[in-house]
């Protein structure tokens, strides 16, 4: 654990220009900080709290096994040290009053989710992605991480979407862009849960099929919250493509993301789950 802490601390520092900058901003003596980096010492309680708050991680996270911590940092919407760059909420050109309203009430929805919908580029399959909603300054930002098997097998293809989330009149609005290749913007609108605990959110997603056709598509979507002590690597391993009849999928969830238009429906509508 001592070695993992030192390795995790060195990783966090690597996002800054220098160790000296980190020490200056933390107001920690450089010689003492070097002892933390070497693994010879661990910070005492108050100092450890300051270090975690500075880097935006939790106490239990900074002592995770290093490989798991690396995955966690990559999946966070705002990478340490990036300031207002990639981790910041994009400027959507919306009125300040609307943005301020949209930030209210978001705290209960922060955390990790598995997102399920019928894949736009792989007909007949359910796509599961990992979503992380976090507060970044005054805004709530999020990242969706997608693991898509290549056609015909072979290595996995990864897509990463970054965006901003707002709560307006009891609906969650999420707008993001594909940050690795820059070839897509998506919008998702979700029903929030009115129960004491947020479990599942249901809604619609509008995007573009990740194929040569690049056909605009609208699909039903369900967010399922990942509660308790999260194993990020295990959560990411659960992402990918599933057959509609896969026994690992809840039949009620599959029913909620089917894209049929029922009798008497004049619009393509979200479903309760």
ROKOLSE-745890 format. One record per residue (C-alpha): residue in three letters; x, y, z. Coordinates in steps of 0.001 Angstrom, whole numbers, plus 500000, padded with zeros to 6 digits. Each point is the difference from the previous one (the first is absolute). Layout:
REM residues N
ALAXYZ;...
REM end
This chain:
REM residues 273
UNK500000500000500000;UNK502894502348500776;UNK501495499409496552;UNK496580500461498357;UNK499502503317501786;UNK503397501295498854;UNK499386498847496408;UNK496535501589499991;UNK501397503251501373;UNK502690500080497298;UNK497313499432497353;UNK497938502930501295;UNK503075502243500075;UNK500800499081496373;UNK497019502096498875;UNK501717503140501298;UNK502977501876498603;UNK502305499047502884;UNK500166498589503514;UNK501028503466501139;UNK496693501421498736;UNK498032497346501908;UNK501961500697503208;UNK499520503740499607;UNK496256499731499467;UNK499605497474502825;UNK502306502029502244;UNK501934496856500910;UNK503778499874500500;UNK501688498475496924;UNK502259497703502042;UNK497008498655501925;UNK497976499528496802;UNK502878498047498453;UNK499706497548502893;UNK496360499434499052;UNK500961499468496354;UNK502657497476500949;UNK497594497987502133;UNK502077500461503156;UNK497202501899501782;UNK496246500572499734;UNK498460503416500765;UNK498290500376503360;UNK496193500327500097;UNK499589503731499389;UNK502751500131497377;UNK498597496945498221;UNK496616501718499829;UNK501609503111498481;UNK501844497877497404;UNK496815498159499009;UNK497949503199499789;UNK502686501633497849;UNK500064497162497462;UNK496240499399500110;UNK500107496390501233;UNK498615498253503079;UNK502035498576502899;UNK499103496425499126;UNK500833500565496328;UNK503567501260500391;UNK501027496713501675;UNK498404497740497358;UNK502224497552498078;UNK501882502093497451;UNK498516498328496900;UNK496469500577501308;UNK500838503600500914;UNK501338500653496475;UNK496675498858498560;UNK498092502160502472;UNK501961503142499062;UNK499488499350496284;UNK496237499614500529;UNK499620503215501987;UNK498390502863498006;UNK502549502552501252;UNK503592498748499959;UNK502169501467502784;UNK502014502999498945;UNK498004500798496879;UNK498308502957501638;UNK497367501443497698;UNK501096498085496922;UNK498496496643499057;UNK498409499313503365;UNK498014503241500082;UNK496414500260498918;UNK499727501100496372;UNK498610503433499215;UNK496536499206498638;UNK499082503640499417;UNK497094499756502440;UNK498765502845502232;UNK501768500177503360;UNK496680499783501870;UNK499123496740498205;UNK503413498494500783;UNK499652500974503652;UNK496547498399500175;UNK501304496843498330;UNK502676499521502671;UNK497482499800502829;UNK499049496561501296;UNK502717498114498119;UNK501854498670503055;UNK497808496904500396;UNK500811498900496444;UNK503793500129500278;UNK501827496689499690;UNK500487497094497594;UNK497404498383497748;UNK499770497273497397;UNK498164501391496963;UNK497980497580497828;UNK498494500561496547;UNK499616498181496691;UNK503256500592498131;UNK499651502420497085;UNK502695498281497898;UNK499367496356501073;UNK496292499216499411;UNK498442497553502441;UNK502593500456502744;UNK499939501859503313;UNK502931502339500590;UNK501119500583503594;UNK502296502948500816;UNK501425501412503243;UNK498935503529501005;UNK501493502127502774;UNK498253503219501124;UNK502095502318502185;UNK499980503571501166;UNK502677502204498407;UNK499952503434501584;UNK496413501236499772;UNK499047497611497192;UNK499238496287499754;UNK502033498332497274;UNK500055496396498912;UNK501869497471497922;UNK498620497019498090;UNK502521497253499234;UNK499053497591497218;UNK501665496647499235;UNK498903498816496570;UNK501294496685498568;UNK501429500410496513;UNK497953498494497157;UNK501187496431499474;UNK501636499816503421;UNK503434501251500967;UNK500863502799502371;UNK497455502221501737;UNK499366503519498683;UNK499629502685502653;UNK497974503191499695;UNK499928502652502709;UNK497248502623500259;UNK500284503079502244;UNK497143502350500778;UNK497920502040502432;UNK496815499022501861;UNK497164502234501214;UNK496716499432501862;UNK497106502093498640;UNK496412499496501202;UNK500633496442501189;UNK501791498867496829;UNK503713499299499615;UNK501534501478496829;UNK503397498654498920;UNK501988501333497037;UNK503396498553499095;UNK502591499676497240;UNK502258497119498968;UNK503383501179501293;UNK502403497495498394;UNK499008500346496336;UNK497753503086500108;UNK497379498544497685;UNK496766500105502013;UNK497811502031502357;UNK497201498240501892;UNK497098501153502149;UNK498220497933502656;UNK496883500916502011;UNK499191497881503050;UNK497150499568502484;UNK501443500503503468;UNK498999497662502789;UNK497595501404502594;UNK500855497275502520;UNK502329500618502928;UNK502760498087498172;UNK500887500475496338;UNK500021496537498377;UNK499038500261496337;UNK499397502920497647;UNK498172499608496704;UNK499937502233496936;UNK500986500615496381;UNK503356500469498281;UNK500643501756496680;UNK503266499331498198;UNK501707498636496904;UNK500736496357499174;UNK503750499381500295;UNK500281498486496523;UNK500722501111496451;UNK496280500783499573;UNK500033502462502940;UNK496211499955500114;UNK498358502251502643;UNK498137497800502501;UNK497754500343503035;UNK499852497158502539;UNK498515499264503401;UNK502583499901502779;UNK500217498900503638;UNK502615501076502565;UNK500527497495502829;UNK501861501336503027;UNK503056498130501276;UNK499701500229503769;UNK502211498910502871;UNK503758499493499878;UNK500720500331496283;UNK502647497892498284;UNK500671502186496965;UNK501818497322498011;UNK497158497550500578;UNK497421502659499052;UNK501898500749496786;UNK500344496292499246;UNK496198499761500048;UNK499766502465497101;UNK499604498842496410;UNK497428498328497758;UNK497328497591501253;UNK497420497913498155;UNK496418500984500754;UNK499380496627501658;UNK503231500003502029;UNK499098498595503455;UNK502233502625501654;UNK497539502726498958;UNK496871500772502042;UNK496946499310497770;UNK498301503156501369;UNK503003502062498917;UNK499992498425496526;UNK496272500720499661;UNK500613503662500893;UNK502623500506497253;UNK498193498259497135;UNK499277502517497274;UNK496558498966498795;UNK497248502607499572;UNK496832498659501603;UNK496375500363498854;UNK498710503516500574;UNK503509501467500403;UNK500570502972497715;UNK503485500812501232;UNK503049497926500892;UNK499792500196503798;UNK502110498893502945;UNK498707497180502212;UNK499737499602503739;UNK502218497344501555;
REM end
